[in-house]
């Protein structure tokens, strides 16, 4: 047995034309599938109806089933043949119903027909949850106490089994609200402040509001008169509360981090045991990340792979494949760097040792200002990629960013940079930002859902290296299976991103360089 992945594709496809017409086509196909299923029932019950009439006196000579000898001048219908024809028609309509449903499902999936509606509904639910937690964290904790009681039941019903991973799988749809709400409550971030202003204006009780805010400031009548409700509502639906919390936490822990890991950074070139090939597709890009970080193929310490390309005119471009975090205290990509990379401050992200390491490696490799660069990274590597693309957009021309399992929704990557992201439901890492990725033509998010064999469908993609038990879907084997599933769906958005990636990496491979770093 193995685990499987199905995906939903979040992208802006309005440029393709009338998506409402496509929704109608999908709905009509699904309706025809249901009608075909009803016809199946008719064909399957027809033999029983004929048997009933045949054995209940339709003819005085046929009183108890088929006679062994047909009386003279009487004929018996070929009942056995008719029974067989009815069942054949039932099988044919079953195939038709399955085909119609499959086409409808593929159309919905490929064109992301309902992803925007689903995303909006999910956003509203999570914002309400976030507001409730920010206003009363203690009450929210009591509510969450019910989760351990309900999750095993839901996990058993959906997957036929329960494991500790079921907790993250079954609460994935509210994870953004949980993260944003509790981080807001811990730090008194913008959500609490804006809600305080709003509820004060509406005459709500002061006693019900969070205690970590200077209410005298907001209760001042002068300030209330100046209150801009439009700005309040804008802040109310902000999505960067989690990043603001990481900013404060990283600032507070910076002295300890420097003491433990060191401040000096030595970056040097290495020769790995096996070289990475030039990625010819996004699938190969994910395979390279896997090879760069997997225990069996990793060079050891976190390693940056920089590939130099040149087109027919000699113009250079670059592919930078970034590592995930490692467990070495003297590594610039230690797990503790994630906190700084999650900050809402671009300056703070660029000052992280992980980003500094990559920038020094790029400079040593010969990447010049204005050069075209493709960035590829998973988990912390994806955060580094987003930090570079958002913070150095005026230094380099970042043409395409490919990430997996990375919480980058609030990194302000410019619209002219293509972003291809894979995220798995139930994986905590991409939910650390408490927000969903933007939906635009240049930003595609493939949302994967893992299931076991019992929940797999004909369109599910098997996950390499997995067994029968549900597990945390953070590994690159899940991310790669999710992308493969999205490719098989035939989505125009996926095809567009693949075409853009191929164009951005179309130059001939000139050299491949590898760099590691040490903190001192």
C-alpha positions, 0 to 999 in steps of 0.5 A: 500500500502507498499514499496518494495525492490529489490537487486543486489549482489556484490561479487567475485564469480570467484572461482565458475568456468566459469562465462562467461558460465553462462552469455551465459546461461543467455543471451540464456534464455533471447533470448528464452524468446523474441522469445516466446513473438514473438510467442505469438503475432502470436497465438493472431493474428491467430483468426483475420486472420481466421476470415478475410479469413472466411468472404472473399469468401474462399468458395462460400457457405460461403459469409458472416460468418458462415451460420446457415445451412451447405449446403450438401456435405460441411463441416465447420471448428470448428472455435470457437474451433480453436479460443479458441486453439489459445488463449490457445497456446498464454497463454501457450507461455506467461507463457513460456516467463515469466518463461524463463525471470525469470530464466535468471533474477534469474541467473544474480542476484544470480551469480552477473553476471554483478555486476562487469561490472556495478560497474566498469562503475559506478566507472568511472563515479564517478571518472570523476565527482569527478575530475570535481568537484575538479577542478571547484567546482563553475561550479559543483554547477551550474550544480547541480542547474539543479538537482531540475528541473530534479529530479521531472520528473524522480521520476514521470516517475519511481515511479508515484510520487514525494517526497523530497526523490526522490532527493537522490533516483534519484542521488544515482548513482553519490553520490560517486562522489559528496561526494568525489569531494566536500570533495576534493575541500573543503580540497585540498585532494589528488585528487586535488593535483594529478590532478594538477600534471597531468594537469601541466605535460600535459601542461594545464593552471595553471588558470584552476586548484584549488586555494587551492594548492601550485602550485609553488611547483609543477611547479618547474622544478626539481619536474616536472622531478621527477614526477612519473606518475604511482603514479599520476594515482594511486592517481587520482583513490584513493577512500579515499578523503572523509575519509581524509576530515573527518580526518581533520574535526575531528582534528579541532573539537576535542576540541569543541567535548570534551568541549560539551560531556566531556572526562571521560568515565564511562562504566557499566553493565545494565539489559535490559527489554528484552534479545536478542536471540543468532542470528542463522542467519544473518537475526537474527543478523539484527533483533537484531540490530533493537531490540537494537536500535528501539525506542520501544525496545531500553534500552534507551542510546546506549547499547552494547550487548555481548554474550559469546559462548562456543564450545564442547571443552570449547573454548570461542567465542563472538558475539558483537552487537553494537548500532547506535548513539543516541541523548544524549550529554553525550553518547559515541555514540553521532552522532558527533562521526561519524566524527571521525569514518570516519577518514582515520586514524586508530589511530583516529578511535580507539581513538573515544569515541564510540570505546573506550566504546565498547573496555572497555565493551568487556574487562569487559565482559571477551573478551581476546586477540586472542578470536574469535569475531563476530561484528554486527552493523548498521549505526554508529554501523557498523562504530565502527565494521569496526574500530575495525576489521581494527584497532585491527586485531592483538588483536582479531580474528574478524571472521565475521563483519555484517553491514547495512547502514555503510560507511566502504569501506575504512576501511582496514578490512583484507581479512580473516575476512568475511564482510557482508554489506547491503546498500540501494540506496538513503540512504545518510549514506553509501555514506559518504565515497564516494566509493564502497565496495571492491569486494572479496570472503570474502566481500559481499555487498547487494545493495537494491533499494526501490520502491513503489507498482507500481514499484514492481515485482514478486521478490520484497520483501515488507518492514514492517511498510511502507506506500504508500509514498517513504521515506528515506530507512535508517531504519532497516526495509529496511535493513532487507527486502533487506537481505531477498530479497537477500536470496530469490535470492539463491545467492551462495555468500549469502549462503556462508556468511550465512554458515560462520556466522553460523559456527562462531557463532556455540557455545552454548550461555553461557551468555549475557551481556549489557553495557552502557556508560556516558561521564563526 
